[in-house]
Amino acid sequence: MKQPMRFADEHIEIRPGECSVFVDNQPVTLTRKEFELLATLAANEGEIVNRSFLLQDIWGYGEDVRTRTLDVHIRRLRRKLANYGDAYIETVFGVGYRFKRFRPATAFRSFVTAA
């Protein structure tokens, strides 16, 4: 997995060197684990990061440990990212999570023309 690095787009900025996050230029208060989780996901943008890797890398848990702590932290992190939580953090059911760059919703256009 890649090392955490600075990430910025139109709504979120992640500064690993300062352990800080900004959403729409407003600072967001995260716990250390929430920050590590977000920074790890963002460093691997577009890739699925599996649950076992996150549990081992961030919490030090072995593969045999069953816990819901990851899900709880993801839920809290999404809430703290406000309206963008679900847009940035995608759940890949049964596998893990993926961080996606923000894409505004687009309207669907019809290619059928009136006669």
Long-range contacts (C-beta under 8 A, 24 or more apart in sequence): 1-40, 1-43, 1-44, 1-49, 1-53, 1-57, 2-43, 2-44, 3-43, 4-36, 4-39, 4-40, 4-42, 4-43, 5-43, 7-42, 7-43, 7-45, 9-101, 9-102, 10-102, 11-84, 11-102, 12-81, 12-84, 12-88, 12-102, 14-38, 14-39, 14-42, 23-81, 23-82, 23-84, 28-80, 28-81, 29-80, 30-77, 30-80, 33-58, 33-59, 33-73, 34-73, 34-76, 34-77, 34-80, 37-70, 37-73, 37-74, 37-77, 38-77, 38-99, 41-89, 41-97, 41-98, 41-99, 42-99, 44-99, 45-99, 45-100, 45-101, 46-98, 46-99, 46-100, 46-101, 47-98, 48-92, 48-95, 48-96, 48-97, 48-98, 49-96, 49-97, 49-98, 49-99, 50-95, 50-96, 51-95, 51-96, 51-97, 53-96, 54-96, 54-97
